[in-house]
Amino acid sequence: MAIAAVHYKFFNYLKERNELPEAKSILEIGEQNWYGDLDPQVLMQDIEKYMPTHRREKLLEIATNILSQTPRNLMLFNIAKLFYKIYFNTEKIRSIDLHGTNLALKLDLNLPHELGEQFDSIFNLGTVEHVFNVYQCFKSMHEWLKVGGRIYHCLPMHGEIDHGFYSFHPTFYWDLAYAN
């Protein structure tokens, strides 16, 4: 569960075209970290490129602190959170992950849960294939999403031998979107 170069390039493509909506609140299905196949210094350039002047200084300070002071294992999670701030203007990030940092909600995604809030966007970048009750997990995500919100899925489609329980054909996403 990580933001890899492929995810970064996809979101950067949308950001450059002004097609990426803000998400003040984000829920991560699986706490994301920065994968490491892309130098996190690119985010420093993105702050300069995408942030309005009045937000740049604070975000550059946050980025500098993350890159210089945080222990490596936590640094990768903090870089992912910085990515959301830059790309989605995010103010609140929650995560559900049984094995995440101490900030993540330790919830079993096989079961229904009431979070008491809904989110502008939900990110599922490599978690649901590990959940046996995939129906409940997708149902929960739709209940946790605000009306008009977006869910970003990036899950195995084929060729992931011994990785999780499921692979998801692209038709699944079209039909899921149509049904919801």
C-alpha positions as CSV (number, residue, x, y, z in Angstrom):
1,M,0.0,0.0,0.0
2,A,2.1,2.8,-1.3
3,I,2.1,5.8,-3.6
4,A,4.4,4.6,-6.3
5,A,5.8,6.4,-9.4
6,V,2.9,5.2,-11.5
7,H,0.3,6.7,-9.1
8,Y,2.3,9.9,-8.9
9,K,2.4,10.2,-12.7
10,F,-1.3,9.6,-13.0
11,F,-2.2,12.2,-10.5
12,N,0.4,14.6,-11.9
13,Y,-1.2,14.2,-15.3
14,L,-4.6,15.1,-13.9
15,K,-3.2,18.0,-11.9
16,E,-1.4,19.5,-14.8
17,R,-4.7,19.5,-16.8
18,N,-6.7,21.0,-13.9
19,E,-8.8,17.8,-13.7
20,L,-8.0,16.8,-10.2
21,P,-10.7,18.1,-7.7
22,E,-9.8,19.2,-4.2
23,A,-10.4,16.7,-1.4
24,K,-10.4,18.4,1.9
25,S,-10.9,15.1,3.7
26,I,-9.4,11.8,2.6
27,L,-9.8,8.3,3.8
28,E,-7.1,5.8,3.0
29,I,-8.0,2.1,2.8
30,G,-4.7,0.9,3.9
31,E,-2.4,3.6,5.2
32,Q,-0.3,4.7,2.3
33,N,3.4,5.4,2.3
34,W,5.8,6.7,-0.3
35,Y,7.0,3.6,-2.2
36,G,10.5,4.9,-3.0
37,D,10.7,4.5,-6.8
38,L,10.5,8.2,-7.2
39,D,12.7,10.8,-5.3
40,P,10.4,12.6,-2.8
41,Q,12.2,15.8,-3.8
42,V,9.8,16.0,-6.7
43,L,7.2,17.2,-4.2
44,M,9.4,20.2,-3.4
45,Q,9.1,21.2,-7.1
46,D,5.4,20.5,-7.0
47,I,4.9,22.8,-4.1
48,E,6.5,25.6,-6.2
49,K,4.6,24.6,-9.3
50,Y,1.1,24.0,-7.9
51,M,0.7,25.8,-4.6
52,P,-0.5,29.4,-4.3
53,T,2.2,31.7,-2.9
54,H,0.5,32.1,0.5
55,R,0.7,28.3,1.1
56,R,4.2,27.6,-0.3
57,E,6.4,28.6,2.6
58,K,4.5,26.5,5.1
59,L,4.4,23.4,2.9
60,L,8.1,23.8,2.0
61,E,8.8,23.9,5.8
62,I,6.8,20.8,6.4
63,A,8.5,19.0,3.5
64,T,12.0,20.0,4.7
65,N,11.2,18.7,8.2
66,I,9.8,15.4,6.9
67,L,12.8,14.8,4.7
68,S,15.4,15.7,7.3
69,Q,14.1,14.9,10.7
70,T,11.6,12.0,10.6
71,P,12.9,8.4,11.1
72,R,12.8,6.6,7.7
73,N,9.9,4.3,8.5
74,L,7.6,7.2,9.5
75,M,9.1,9.5,6.9
76,L,7.5,7.4,4.1
77,F,4.0,7.7,5.6
78,N,4.5,11.5,6.1
79,I,5.6,12.0,2.5
80,A,2.4,10.3,1.3
81,K,0.4,12.7,3.5
82,L,2.3,15.6,2.1
83,F,1.5,14.4,-1.4
84,Y,-2.2,14.7,-0.5
85,K,-1.8,18.2,0.8
86,I,-0.1,19.3,-2.4
87,Y,-2.3,17.5,-4.9
88,F,-5.7,17.7,-3.3
89,N,-5.4,20.6,-0.8
90,T,-6.2,18.1,1.9
91,E,-6.8,19.2,5.5
92,K,-7.8,15.9,7.1
93,I,-6.4,12.4,6.4
94,R,-7.7,9.3,8.1
95,S,-6.5,5.7,7.4
96,I,-7.8,2.3,8.1
97,D,-5.0,-0.3,8.5
98,L,-4.5,-3.1,10.9
99,H,-0.7,-2.8,10.4
100,G,-0.3,0.9,9.8
101,T,1.1,3.6,12.1
102,N,-0.4,4.4,15.4
103,L,-2.5,7.0,13.6
104,A,-4.4,4.4,11.6
105,L,-7.7,3.1,12.7
106,K,-7.3,-0.6,13.5
107,L,-10.5,-1.9,11.9
108,D,-11.3,-5.2,10.2
109,L,-12.5,-4.3,6.7
110,N,-14.4,-7.6,6.4
111,L,-16.9,-6.1,8.8
112,P,-19.2,-3.0,8.7
113,H,-18.0,0.0,10.7
114,E,-19.6,3.3,11.5
115,L,-17.0,6.0,11.2
116,G,-19.2,8.9,12.1
117,E,-18.1,10.9,9.2
118,Q,-17.9,10.9,5.4
119,F,-15.0,11.9,3.1
120,D,-14.4,13.8,-0.1
121,S,-12.2,11.1,-1.5
122,I,-11.2,7.6,-0.6
123,F,-7.9,6.0,-1.8
124,N,-7.7,2.2,-2.2
125,L,-4.2,1.7,-3.6
126,G,-3.6,-1.9,-3.0
127,T,-5.6,-3.1,0.0
128,V,-9.0,-4.6,-0.9
129,E,-7.4,-7.6,-2.7
130,H,-6.3,-8.7,0.8
131,V,-9.8,-8.5,2.3
132,F,-11.8,-11.7,2.1
133,N,-15.2,-10.0,2.3
134,V,-14.6,-7.8,-0.7
135,Y,-18.4,-7.0,-1.0
136,Q,-18.5,-5.5,2.5
137,C,-15.4,-3.5,2.0
138,F,-16.7,-1.9,-1.2
139,K,-20.1,-1.3,0.4
140,S,-18.4,0.4,3.4
141,M,-16.3,2.6,1.1
142,H,-19.4,3.9,-0.6
143,E,-21.1,4.6,2.7
144,W,-18.0,6.5,3.9
145,L,-17.9,8.7,0.8
146,K,-19.7,12.0,0.6
147,V,-22.2,12.5,-2.2
148,G,-20.3,13.6,-5.3
149,G,-17.0,12.3,-3.8
150,R,-14.4,10.2,-5.6
151,I,-12.9,6.8,-4.9
152,Y,-9.5,6.0,-6.4
153,H,-8.9,2.3,-6.9
154,C,-5.6,0.8,-8.0
155,L,-5.8,-3.0,-7.5
156,P,-4.3,-6.0,-9.2
157,M,-5.9,-7.0,-12.5
158,H,-3.9,-10.0,-13.5
159,G,-0.5,-11.7,-13.0
160,E,-0.2,-11.1,-9.2
161,I,0.4,-14.7,-8.2
162,D,0.2,-15.3,-4.5
163,H,-0.8,-11.7,-3.9
164,G,-4.1,-11.3,-2.0
165,F,-7.4,-13.1,-2.6
166,Y,-8.7,-11.3,-5.7
167,S,-7.8,-9.6,-9.0
168,F,-10.2,-7.0,-10.5
169,H,-11.0,-6.8,-14.2
170,P,-11.5,-3.3,-15.6
171,T,-15.1,-4.1,-16.3
172,F,-15.7,-4.4,-12.6
173,Y,-14.8,-0.7,-12.0
174,W,-17.1,0.5,-14.8
175,D,-20.0,-1.6,-13.5
176,L,-19.3,-0.5,-9.9
177,A,-19.3,3.1,-10.9
178,Y,-22.5,2.7,-12.9
179,A,-24.3,0.9,-10.0
180,N,-23.3,3.7,-7.6
